[in-house]
Amino acid sequence: REAVDFLRYYAAHAPEAAPVGVFTCISPWNFPLAIFTGQIAAALAAGNAVLSKPAEQTPLTAHLAISLMHKAGVPRAALQLLPGAGDVGAALTSDARAGGVCFTGSTATAMKIRATMAANMAPGAPLIAETGGLNAMIVDSTALPEQAVQAILESAFPSAGQRCSALRCLYVQEDIAEGFTDMLTGAMDALCVGQPWQIATDCGPVIDAAAHKTIADHIATARAEGRLIHALNTPETGTFIAPSLIRVTGIADMTREIFGPVLHIATFKSGELDQVIEAINNTGYGLTFGLMTRIDDRVQYVTERMRVGNMYINRNQIGAVVGSQPFGGEGLSGTGPKAGGPHYLRRFTTSPAPVAGRAWPDEMPLTELQTVVETANSSDHPPPQALVLPGPTGESNRLTAQPREAVLCLGPGAEVATAQAKAITELGGVAVRATGHIPPQVLQSLTGISGALFWGDEAPARAYATALSERHGPILPLITGLPDAGHVLYERHVCVDTTAAGGNAALLGGLS
């Protein structure tokens, strides 16, 4: 269903801008049809030819999908399948003939791709990356416990926890923690671990032996340290991992994503909500987040402070619907724009720079640069732009757009830097305009920026792209043409089950 939704949505929203040319699409094994199809459909809808590289674990699904697309009329010359291992992906992301890369997978791999592209492709070649997450949920003392437990089970254990959106760390308010944990472990006991083709199965095997060992070692460590609260039994053969509940003091204990049916649980006091929000944000990841509460003001308070791409209130935090819940994270969880959303297709197109730059006569005083960036980011900005998206009765879907950190306008030249700043601010972003040449190495450590514009020659552009690729933290783009909205705005989606807090008052409006 999701694959078909992507095909229909992108076909209906095909952009009129010029395509990049050839796009490389690298998809993961955990959604071997939906994500694979979505990447290809977006690139084709924007007018590009596509080199599709599926995960090495799932080539047969990809082959069937490509065969159906060719049968439906997509020219073979416009869509090619290149199955294989990592060496195939490495070759595709280092070939200068490709104009951009769309990738879903680990954060570490995305960073390697960014560095390879900076060294080999055009300096402004776009990388659209949707990567990992340390996804959290907060359950406060007002939450309906049965409803919260059901949402937790649905978020943590289906697909053997092998979803990038899956719940990894659960925070439960201390006042209800003991009874709530008992209810949760009891509900876990009702899960059926077995073969995925059996209709009764809730949790199947993990993808392969290597994944099994990594996850099993993590659980074994927790068991040895006395932190394993509960684990189910598993079949004796196969790569099954027991759905497990592990105690942690907080999300800071989790140094990496455990991609399996393992849920970590922590408690918090009623006055510690701000500390919990800060801890989640401090991981650097920002893919999905869940909140279970019956306090409307708390929903607004928390969602305004979370730096997360997709937030779910009083429901599970998986299963984003194309067109209703555009999906994608921020920070270490992805570059944006969101798949299945209004800004996605624009990134598969190109808009050349309207003016050519000339070399700066002097260097910008670098002692001032960090201060200028901090001042720009702390200035007052317009309130977030909100877009109400369609969804079923009893569900609210709102997509907001708010400024990213400042985009650095490198020129070259004062006239070009001014034009760049104008392009950014017209989209609602924050611009910092250079007043002289900024050496590329400065971009390796300058904080408070979300990318840079440069409309000059290829050699200095490549030096800037390389410097950005060598940064620690989120992947930042070098933009060599006109920016799009996704370059300058964070997209944050909030989905609310409006029936979950005891009823949806909006549905009663016509009965008064």
SULMOFEN-V292864 format. One record per backbone hydrogen bond with DSSP energy under -0.5 kcal/mol. NH is the residue of the N-H (numbers start at 1). CO is the residue of the C=O. E is the energy in kcal/mol with one decimal. If there is no record, write none. Layout:
NH|CO|E, NH|CO|E
This chain:
5|1|-2.5, 6|2|-2.4, 7|3|-2.0, 8|4|-2.5, 9|5|-2.8, 10|6|-2.6, 11|7|-1.7, 12|8|-1.9, 13|9|-0.9, 14|11|-0.8, 18|350|-0.6, 20|348|-1.4, 23|49|-2.9, 24|100|-2.6, 25|23|-0.5, 25|51|-2.7, 26|24|-0.5, 26|102|-3.0, 27|25|-0.5, 27|53|-1.6, 32|29|-0.7, 35|31|-1.0, 36|31|-1.0, 37|33|-2.7, 38|34|-2.7, 39|35|-2.6, 40|36|-1.6, 41|37|-3.0, 42|38|-2.2, 43|39|-2.1, 44|40|-2.8, 45|41|-2.7, 46|42|-1.5, 47|44|-2.0, 48|43|-2.4, 49|21|-2.8, 50|78|-2.8, 51|23|-2.5, 52|50|-0.6, 52|80|-3.0, 53|25|-3.4, 53|51|-0.5, 54|52|-0.6, 58|55|-1.6, 62|58|-1.2, 63|59|-2.5, 64|60|-2.3, 65|61|-2.3, 66|62|-2.7, 67|63|-2.3, 68|64|-2.1, 69|65|-2.1, 70|66|-2.6, 71|67|-2.4, 72|68|-1.9, 73|69|-0.5, 73|70|-1.1, 74|69|-2.3, 78|75|-1.2, 79|75|-0.8, 79|76|-0.7, 80|50|-2.5, 82|52|-3.1, 88|85|-1.3, 89|85|-1.2, 90|86|-2.5, 91|87|-1.9, 92|88|-2.2, 93|89|-2.2, 94|90|-0.5, 94|91|-0.7, 95|92|-0.8, 96|94|-0.6, 98|95|-1.7, 99|22|-3.2, 100|22|-0.9, 101|126|-2.5, 102|24|-3.0, 103|128|-3.1, 104|26|-1.8, 105|130|-1.8, 110|106|-2.0, 111|107|-2.0, 112|108|-1.7, 113|109|-2.4, 114|110|-2.3, 115|111|-1.9, 116|112|-2.3, 117|113|-2.9, 118|114|-2.2, 119|115|-1.4, 120|116|-1.3, 121|117|-2.1, 125|122|-2.4, 126|99|-0.6, 128|101|-2.7, 129|127|-0.7, 130|103|-2.3, 131|129|-0.5, 131|333|-1.7, 135|133|-0.6, 136|288|-0.8, 137|169|-1.8, 138|290|-2.3, 139|171|-2.9, 140|138|-0.5, 140|292|-2.1, 143|140|-1.3, 145|143|-0.7, 148|144|-2.6, 149|145|-2.7, 150|146|-2.0, 151|147|-2.2, 152|148|-2.3, 153|149|-2.5, 154|150|-2.2, 155|151|-1.5, 156|152|-2.2, 157|153|-1.8, 158|153|-0.6, 160|157|-1.1, 161|158|-1.7, 162|159|-2.0, 163|161|-0.9, 166|163|-1.3, 167|155|-1.7, 168|135|-2.7, 169|135|-2.2, 170|264|-3.6, 171|137|-3.2, 172|170|-0.5, 172|266|-2.5, 173|139|-2.4, 174|268|-3.4, 176|173|-1.7, 177|173|-0.7, 177|174|-0.7, 180|176|-2.4, 181|177|-2.7, 182|178|-1.8, 183|179|-2.1, 184|180|-2.5, 185|181|-2.7, 186|182|-2.1, 187|183|-2.1, 188|184|-2.2, 189|185|-1.6, 190|186|-0.5, 190|187|-1.1, 191|188|-2.0, 193|191|-0.6, 194|192|-0.6, 194|203|-1.6, 198|195|-1.8, 199|197|-0.5, 201|198|-1.8, 202|192|-3.0, 203|192|-2.0, 206|239|-2.9, 212|208|-2.2, 213|209|-2.3, 214|210|-1.9, 215|211|-2.3, 216|212|-2.8, 217|213|-2.5, 218|214|-1.5, 219|215|-2.2, 220|216|-2.5, 221|217|-2.1, 222|218|-1.9, 223|219|-2.5, 224|220|-2.5, 225|221|-1.7, 226|223|-1.3, 227|222|-3.0, 228|222|-0.8, 229|227|-0.8, 229|245|-2.3, 230|245|-1.5, 232|243|-1.4, 240|238|-1.0, 244|261|-2.2, 245|230|-2.8, 246|263|-2.8, 247|227|-3.3, 248|265|-2.5, 253|250|-1.8, 254|251|-1.7, 255|253|-0.9, 259|257|-0.8, 260|258|-1.9, 262|260|-2.3, 263|244|-2.9, 264|168|-2.3, 265|246|-2.8, 266|170|-3.0, 268|172|-1.5, 272|269|-2.2, 273|270|-0.5, 276|272|-2.0, 277|273|-2.5, 278|274|-2.4, 279|275|-2.3, 280|276|-2.3, 281|277|-2.5, 282|278|-2.3, 283|279|-0.5, 283|280|-1.1, 284|281|-1.6, 286|330|-0.6, 289|310|-1.6, 290|136|-2.0, 291|312|-2.1, 292|138|-2.9, 293|291|-0.6, 296|294|-0.7, 299|295|-1.5, 300|296|-1.8, 301|297|-2.5, 302|298|-2.8, 303|299|-2.4, 304|300|-1.9, 305|301|-0.5, 305|302|-1.3, 306|302|-1.5, 308|306|-1.0, 309|286|-1.8, 310|287|-2.3, 311|493|-3.2, 312|289|-2.7, 313|495|-3.0, 314|291|-2.9, 314|312|-0.5, 323|340|-1.6, 324|321|-1.3, 325|321|-3.5, 327|339|-2.4, 329|333|-0.7, 330|286|-1.4, 332|284|-2.8, 333|330|-1.9, 334|331|-1.2, 335|129|-2.2, 336|129|-0.6, 339|327|-2.4, 341|338|-1.1, 344|341|-0.9, 347|343|-0.6, 347|344|-1.4, 348|345|-1.7, 349|346|-1.6, 350|18|-2.8, 353|480|-0.5, 357|455|-2.0, 358|412|-1.2, 364|437|-2.3, 366|364|-0.6, 368|365|-1.4, 369|365|-0.6, 370|366|-0.7, 372|368|-2.4, 373|369|-2.4, 374|370|-2.3, 375|371|-2.4, 376|372|-2.2, 377|373|-2.2, 378|374|-1.6, 379|375|-0.7, 379|376|-0.6, 385|401|-2.4, 387|399|-2.3, 389|387|-0.5, 389|397|-2.7, 395|392|-1.5, 396|496|-2.6, 398|494|-2.1, 399|387|-3.0, 400|398|-0.6, 400|492|-3.0, 401|385|-2.3, 402|490|-1.8, 404|488|-2.7, 406|448|-0.9, 407|430|-2.8, 408|406|-0.5, 408|451|-2.4, 409|432|-3.2, 410|408|-0.9, 410|453|-2.4, 417|413|-2.5, 418|414|-2.2, 419|415|-1.9, 420|416|-2.5, 421|417|-2.3, 422|418|-2.1, 423|419|-2.1, 424|420|-1.9, 425|421|-2.6, 426|422|-2.1, 427|423|-0.7, 427|424|-0.8, 428|425|-1.2, 429|424|-2.4, 432|407|-2.3, 434|409|-2.5, 434|432|-0.5, 437|362|-3.1, 439|437|-0.5, 442|439|-1.7, 443|440|-1.7, 444|441|-1.1, 445|442|-1.1, 446|442|-1.6, 450|406|-2.3, 451|406|-0.6, 452|477|-1.9, 453|408|-2.9, 454|479|-2.1, 455|411|-3.1, 461|457|-1.7, 462|458|-2.8, 463|459|-1.7, 464|460|-2.1, 465|461|-2.6, 466|462|-2.7, 467|463|-2.1, 468|464|-2.4, 469|465|-1.9, 470|466|-1.0, 470|467|-0.7, 471|468|-1.2, 477|450|-0.7, 479|452|-3.2, 479|477|-0.6, 480|478|-0.6, 482|351|-2.8, 487|484|-1.4, 488|484|-0.8, 488|485|-0.8, 489|485|-1.8, 490|402|-3.5, 492|400|-2.6, 492|490|-0.6, 493|309|-3.1, 494|398|-2.5, 495|311|-2.9, 496|396|-2.4, 497|313|-2.3, 498|394|-1.4, 498|496|-1.2, 499|394|-0.8, 500|497|-1.4, 502|499|-1.0, 505|503|-0.8, 507|504|-1.5, 508|505|-1.5, 509|506|-1.0, 511|508|-2.0, 512|509|-0.7
